[in-house]
Amino acid sequence: MDMHSTAVAVSSGRGREGNPVMGDGTSAQAILLKSGAVALTILATNHLDKRHPRMTRVMLYSLTAVIAGVSYRNYRISRGV
């Protein structure tokens, strides 16, 4: 979702990737970095869930809310709203 919304915002000419490490937000580098972040999140939640299941749920809900907010903002930017 985040990758798509970033690509749409960048291709519309109204948006840009704010993180300089990600380049333009649509490159192979950005895809690899975001995929790595997802993989690390999965590993961390699997490890954390064994001892702290409630904390794991809170963390995942929070991450999902942040990503949804970023995606929503990117789509609004791409539409010029």
Buried (B, 14 or more C-beta within 10 A) or exposed (E): EBBEBBBBBBEBEBBEBEEEEBEEBBEEEBEEBBEEEEEEEEEEBEEBBEEEEEEBEEBBEEBEEEEEEBBEBBBBBBEEE
